[in-house]
Every structure is written in C-alpha cells, then in structure tokens.
C-alpha cells in the first residue's frame, strides 16, 4: 500500500523542519529512492549561489566598443516602443557583477561624455552588437572616441 501524495508532502516538510534528517521511502510508482537532503541542497544551491558570468565577463573584456539599445539602457519611456534605437559605447572595464561603459558620442548640450553601469544580468537586454575592427563602422566609432570633444570643433 502506497503513501498518499498529501502524506508524502507532510513527511517532506517534517523532515526539513526537524533538521533535514535523512528520509528515504519507496515511491509506490517507481523504485527510485527519494532523499529530502538532496532536494533541499539543490534548491538552496540554485537560490543562494549567484551566477558568476565568467564567460560573459571574458567576452566583454576582449571588446572595445559595443552598440547598445539606448532607450532600454537609459530606461526611458521609449524603451517599449523604440527598443532598437542604438548608441555606441566604449567598454571601460568589467567588475564581478557589472560593466562600466562610456558614451562614444557627446550628447547634445553636454560637456562631458556620460559613464554608465550595466549589470551583467541585464547585459543581454541592452546589447545589440560588438563594434570590432571588422565592423563597417569601427573607424567612425574609434575616431569619435579618440577625438572626443575635438570632433565637434
């Protein structure tokens, strides 16, 4: 005679509350052994262990310029209606959880190039493409970044 699903849940929560003692029982449906400690450890690992973004950080560190979605990055009201409006940004450096970028082009009425922080967890929502040396606009982007304010004289 098997244990009802409601009773199985009671057994699981009792084991968790009583100090995560080992609890095994045979399921009436299969011959597999169920271990509460394994389930709890898996849940804790998924919720407590933060993603490291190692591969993404390595990829970003190899690049100089990126084309990013401006309205999504700046969280403007146009983020929903104009998500593909883009601007060039220079990658300054990468931290454990974010990317520090700088505008390549000076904004109207600005006297300094803005610096932004993008969380690595949000990177894929703002990223469009890399502006590397093979890109057809690399020379324009690089010249704008190097010339800076002198470009507008």
C-alpha positions as CSV (number, residue, x, y, z in Angstrom):
1,X,0.0,0.0,0.0
2,X,1.5,3.4,-1.1
3,X,1.6,6.7,0.7
4,X,-0.8,9.4,-0.5
5,X,0.7,12.5,-2.1
6,X,-0.6,14.7,0.7
7,X,1.1,12.4,3.3
8,X,4.4,12.5,1.3
9,X,4.3,16.3,1.5
10,X,3.8,16.1,5.2
11,X,6.8,13.8,5.6
12,X,9.0,16.1,3.5
13,X,8.2,19.2,5.4
14,X,8.5,17.4,8.7
15,X,12.0,16.2,7.7
16,X,13.0,19.7,6.7
17,X,11.8,21.3,9.9
18,X,13.3,18.6,12.1
19,X,16.8,19.5,11.0
20,X,17.0,18.0,7.5
21,X,17.4,14.4,8.7
22,X,17.7,11.7,6.1
23,X,14.4,10.5,4.9
24,X,14.0,7.8,2.3
25,X,11.0,6.0,1.3
26,X,10.0,3.9,-1.7
27,X,7.5,5.6,-4.1
28,X,4.5,3.5,-5.0
29,X,5.0,4.5,-8.6
30,X,8.7,3.9,-9.1
31,X,11.6,2.0,-7.3
32,X,13.7,5.2,-7.0
33,X,14.7,6.4,-3.6
34,X,13.7,10.0,-2.6
35,X,16.2,11.9,-0.4
36,X,15.0,15.2,1.1
37,X,18.5,16.4,1.8
38,X,19.4,16.2,-1.9
39,X,16.3,18.2,-2.9
40,X,16.9,20.9,-0.3
41,X,20.5,21.1,-1.2
42,X,19.6,21.6,-4.9
43,X,17.1,24.3,-4.1
44,X,19.5,26.1,-1.8
45,X,22.3,25.9,-4.3
46,X,20.1,27.4,-7.0
47,X,18.8,30.3,-4.8
48,X,21.9,31.1,-2.8
49,X,24.7,30.7,-5.3
50,X,24.9,33.7,-7.5
51,X,25.8,33.4,-11.2
52,X,29.4,34.3,-11.9
53,X,29.1,35.4,-15.5
54,X,32.7,34.3,-16.1
55,X,32.2,33.6,-19.9
56,X,30.3,36.9,-20.4
57,X,32.9,38.9,-18.5
58,X,35.7,37.3,-20.5
59,X,33.9,38.2,-23.8
60,X,33.2,41.8,-22.8
61,X,36.8,42.3,-21.6
62,X,38.1,41.4,-25.1
63,X,36.0,44.2,-26.7
64,X,36.5,47.9,-27.0
65,X,33.2,49.2,-28.3
66,X,29.6,48.0,-28.2
67,X,26.4,49.0,-29.9
68,X,23.7,49.1,-27.2
69,X,19.9,49.8,-27.0
70,X,19.8,53.4,-25.8
71,X,16.2,53.6,-24.5
72,X,16.4,50.3,-22.8
73,X,19.8,51.2,-21.1
74,X,18.5,54.6,-20.1
75,X,15.1,53.2,-19.0
76,X,13.3,56.0,-21.0
77,X,9.5,55.8,-21.7
78,X,10.5,54.8,-25.3
79,X,12.1,51.5,-24.2
80,X,8.9,49.7,-25.2
81,X,8.2,51.5,-28.4
82,X,11.7,52.1,-29.7
83,X,13.9,49.2,-28.3
84,X,16.2,49.2,-31.4
85,X,17.4,52.8,-31.1
86,X,21.1,52.4,-30.5
87,X,24.2,54.3,-29.5
88,X,27.9,53.4,-29.4
89,X,29.6,52.9,-26.1
90,X,33.2,52.2,-25.1
91,X,33.8,49.4,-22.6
92,X,35.9,50.9,-19.8
93,X,36.2,47.9,-17.5
94,X,34.3,44.9,-16.1
95,X,33.7,44.2,-12.5
96,X,32.3,41.0,-10.9
97,X,28.7,42.0,-11.4
98,X,28.7,44.9,-13.9
99,X,30.2,46.6,-16.9
100,X,31.3,50.2,-16.9
101,X,30.8,51.9,-20.2
102,X,31.2,55.4,-21.6
103,X,29.4,57.2,-24.4
104,X,31.4,57.4,-27.6
105,X,29.4,60.3,-28.9
106,X,28.8,63.5,-27.0
107,X,25.1,64.2,-26.3
108,X,23.6,67.5,-27.3
109,X,24.2,70.3,-24.8
110,X,26.6,68.0,-22.8
111,X,30.1,69.0,-22.0
112,X,31.2,65.6,-20.8
113,X,30.8,62.0,-22.0
114,X,28.4,60.1,-19.8
115,X,29.6,57.0,-17.9
116,X,27.0,54.2,-17.2
117,X,26.9,51.0,-15.2
118,X,25.2,47.9,-16.7
119,X,24.6,44.9,-14.5
120,X,25.8,41.7,-16.1
121,X,22.4,40.2,-15.5
122,X,20.9,43.0,-17.7
123,X,23.6,42.9,-20.4
124,X,21.7,40.8,-22.9
125,X,18.7,43.1,-22.8
126,X,20.7,46.1,-23.9
127,X,23.4,44.5,-26.1
128,X,23.0,44.7,-29.8
129,X,26.4,44.0,-31.4
130,X,30.1,44.5,-31.0
131,X,31.9,47.2,-32.9
132,X,35.2,45.4,-33.5
133,X,37.8,46.1,-36.2
134,X,35.9,44.0,-38.7
135,X,32.7,46.1,-38.3
136,X,31.9,48.6,-41.1
137,X,31.5,51.5,-38.6
138,X,34.6,50.7,-36.5
139,X,36.7,53.6,-37.9
140,X,33.9,56.1,-37.3
141,X,33.3,54.8,-33.8
142,X,37.0,54.7,-32.9
143,X,37.7,58.2,-34.3
144,X,34.7,59.6,-32.3
145,X,36.1,58.1,-29.1
146,X,39.7,59.2,-29.7
147,X,38.8,62.7,-30.9
148,X,36.2,63.3,-28.2
149,X,35.2,66.9,-27.9
150,X,37.6,67.9,-30.7
151,X,35.4,66.1,-33.2
152,X,32.8,68.9,-32.8
153,X,35.1,71.9,-33.4
